[in-house]
Amino acid sequence: MSDIATIWVPTAAHGDWAVDDGQLVTGQDLETAVLISLFSDGLAAADDVITDGSGDRRGWWADTGSAKPVGSRLWLLDRSKQTAQVLAAAHDYIAEALQWLIDDGVVAEVSVATEWTRPGLLGARVLLLRQDGAVLALNYSWAWSSV
């Protein structure tokens, strides 16, 4: 049985379930796994700076004690300035969130590139080399609210 297909909605900068003729679409399992991995709030490390000042390290409650938690730390970059350091951190957070795909043998390799596509817009390109040699290219962009 396939997963419910999750798609990226660039104009709203979030994922949503795909619907066709009133029915949930299934399939696109790898794309859905990447979306969930990137855009679910991963648990912040003990030494991460929580940008909203709340001290809430977020993460998914069911990840408590898990060796492979779900999500990424991209949320930590909210309200950051558009700098080369933020691009590097976004790159690292994306690679970290997708490492499980390699560890579990889902893909052979993950390649990540990040850029400021224009003022206020962060872009990420993720290339996934499947075990059969096929390449899946995924592009994401989202509005950046810098301070």
C-alpha positions in Angstrom: 0.0 0.0 0.0 1.3 3.4 -1.0 1.5 6.5 1.2 -0.9 9.4 0.7 0.9 11.7 -1.7 2.1 14.9 -0.2 2.9 17.8 -2.5 4.8 21.1 -2.0 2.6 24.2 -2.5 5.2 26.9 -3.4 2.7 29.8 -3.2 1.8 28.8 0.4 5.2 27.5 1.3 3.9 24.3 2.9 3.0 20.7 2.0 -0.5 19.4 1.4 -2.2 16.2 0.5 -2.8 15.7 -3.2 -6.5 15.3 -4.1 -7.9 14.2 -7.5 -11.6 14.1 -8.2 -12.3 14.3 -4.5 -10.1 11.4 -3.6 -6.7 11.4 -1.8 -3.9 10.5 -4.2 -1.5 7.8 -3.2 2.1 7.2 -4.4 5.0 9.5 -4.7 6.4 7.8 -1.6 9.9 9.2 -1.9 8.8 12.8 -2.5 6.4 12.5 0.5 9.2 11.1 2.7 11.4 14.1 1.7 8.7 16.6 2.4 8.0 15.2 5.8 11.7 14.9 6.6 12.4 18.6 5.7 9.3 20.4 6.8 8.4 18.7 10.1 10.0 20.5 13.0 12.9 18.3 14.2 14.2 18.5 17.7 16.7 21.2 18.3 20.0 20.3 19.8 20.7 21.3 23.4 23.1 24.0 22.2 20.9 25.4 19.4 19.7 29.0 19.7 15.9 29.0 19.7 15.1 32.0 17.6 11.7 32.9 19.1 13.1 33.0 22.6 10.6 30.4 23.9 13.1 27.7 24.7 10.8 25.2 23.0 13.0 22.7 21.2 10.0 21.4 19.3 10.4 18.0 17.7 7.7 15.3 17.5 6.6 13.8 20.9 6.8 10.2 19.5 10.5 10.7 18.8 11.4 10.7 22.4 14.4 8.4 22.7 14.4 7.5 19.0 17.7 7.0 17.3 16.2 8.3 14.0 13.9 11.3 14.8 11.6 12.8 12.2 12.0 16.3 10.8 14.6 18.9 10.3 16.0 21.9 12.2 15.2 24.3 9.3 12.7 26.0 11.6 15.7 27.3 13.6 16.5 29.6 10.7 13.2 31.5 10.8 13.8 35.2 11.1 17.5 34.9 10.3 19.2 37.3 8.0 19.9 36.3 4.4 23.6 35.4 4.8 26.0 32.8 3.5 26.1 31.3 7.0 22.3 30.8 6.9 22.6 29.2 3.5 25.3 26.8 4.9 23.1 26.0 7.9 20.1 25.3 5.6 22.2 23.0 3.5 23.5 21.1 6.6 20.0 20.8 8.1 18.6 19.5 4.9 21.4 16.9 4.5 21.0 15.9 8.2 17.2 15.4 7.8 17.7 13.2 4.7 20.6 11.1 5.9 18.1 8.4 7.0 17.3 7.7 3.4 20.9 6.7 2.8 21.2 4.9 6.1 18.1 2.8 5.4 19.1 2.0 1.8 16.2 3.9 0.3 18.7 5.9 -1.9 22.4 5.6 -2.6 23.2 9.3 -2.4 21.7 12.7 -1.5 23.0 15.9 -3.0 21.8 19.3 -1.6 22.3 22.8 -3.0 20.9 26.0 -1.4 20.7 29.6 -2.7 19.0 32.9 -2.2 16.9 32.8 -5.4 15.9 36.4 -4.9 15.5 38.7 -2.0 13.2 37.1 0.6 13.2 33.6 -1.1 15.4 30.7 0.0 15.7 27.9 -2.6 16.9 24.3 -2.1 17.6 21.7 -4.8 17.7 18.1 -3.6 19.0 15.3 -5.9 18.3 11.8 -4.9 20.3 8.9 -6.5 18.1 5.9 -6.3 19.6 2.4 -5.8 18.7 1.6 -9.5 20.7 4.6 -10.7 17.7 6.8 -11.5 17.9 10.4 -10.2 15.0 12.3 -8.7 15.4 16.1 -8.6 13.3 18.1 -6.2 13.2 21.9 -5.9 11.8 23.8 -3.0 11.5 27.5 -2.2 10.0 29.4 0.6 9.5 33.0 1.6 12.1 34.1 4.1 11.0 36.4 6.9 14.3 38.0 8.1 14.6 40.3 11.0 
